[in-house]
């Protein structure tokens, strides 16, 4: 059984989530200790417990100590099987974070997977669902026959209650996965985005103000900018904005099979002006664009386990401590080692 030090590097919950995903695929059992020692409150949170329990069903796995607050987790995977899974995190815990443990294993199932997940769709220190849907999933879709995703309800902190559905049709030939090859940013074609808020904030025009501020900050890019605004019935008030830049190696055509997408986002908070939320997301996106890299720093963290399984090479805007920690976890389970070119920010397997 592999021993995983949960306090290594960045010391966050990503270590447990990545270990769960890679263990399920490789069949290597593990024991993680000192989980989330790098956080103010250590131990497993609700989303870690729920993704462990979901994998027990998805892969006929066995676990020990999978309870909230536990700093230890033992996990022994079984055989993956096609099914429909309903998962309720029970809090505003991030759906996107939960998927870090579950999504990659579904690519190795012999049959269709249907996930119905309830939890948070926007939150601090987590990929918003709009980022997952519009930036991350399009870049990994080529490793499946298809991925269909829809959001049925948004869920903000503290009550959550967001609902999403995800349907995955894996490739039948598990030896036919392509490799990553994302080194050049290419030509900027357009900017898209979604500015969202709960209906509690519609009178204050929060979504429109976020979008207007973001568009103004991006106006010097001289490309079409389309930021949608929307309001939703939610259990708790909240808002946010996700932006993404679309690039192409061909200045006149976007490669839908190998899209080049760079994203950024910002979360609304009590006492924070809507205009500041929009500007924050736009300024983050501008920095990512200026890096001349085809993979933003947030997407890079999430691509690492996929890169470990499928191989290839990516150029990222920044190699963070979080990214290096995720690489370390992957190397506990796979034989192939990562190569990191820190001078050019290139990561390859």
Secondary structure, 3 states (H helix, E strand, C coil): CEEEECCCCCCCCHHHHHHHHHHHHHCCCEEEECCCCCCCCCCCCHHHHHHHHHHHHHCCCEEECCCCCCCCEEEECCCCCCEEEEEECCCCCEHHHHHHHHHHHHCCCCCEEEEEEEEECCCCCCCCHHHHHHHHHHHHHHHEEEEEEEEEECCECCCECEEEEEEEEECCCCCCCCCEEECCCCEEEEEEEEEEEEHHHCCCCHHHHHHHHHHHHHHHHCCEEEEEEEEECCCCCCEEEEEEEEEECECCECCCCCCEEEEEEEECCCCCCHHHHHHHHHHHHHHHHHCCCCECHHHHHHHHHHHHHHCEEEEECCCCHHHHHHHHHHHCCCCCCCEEECCCCEEEC
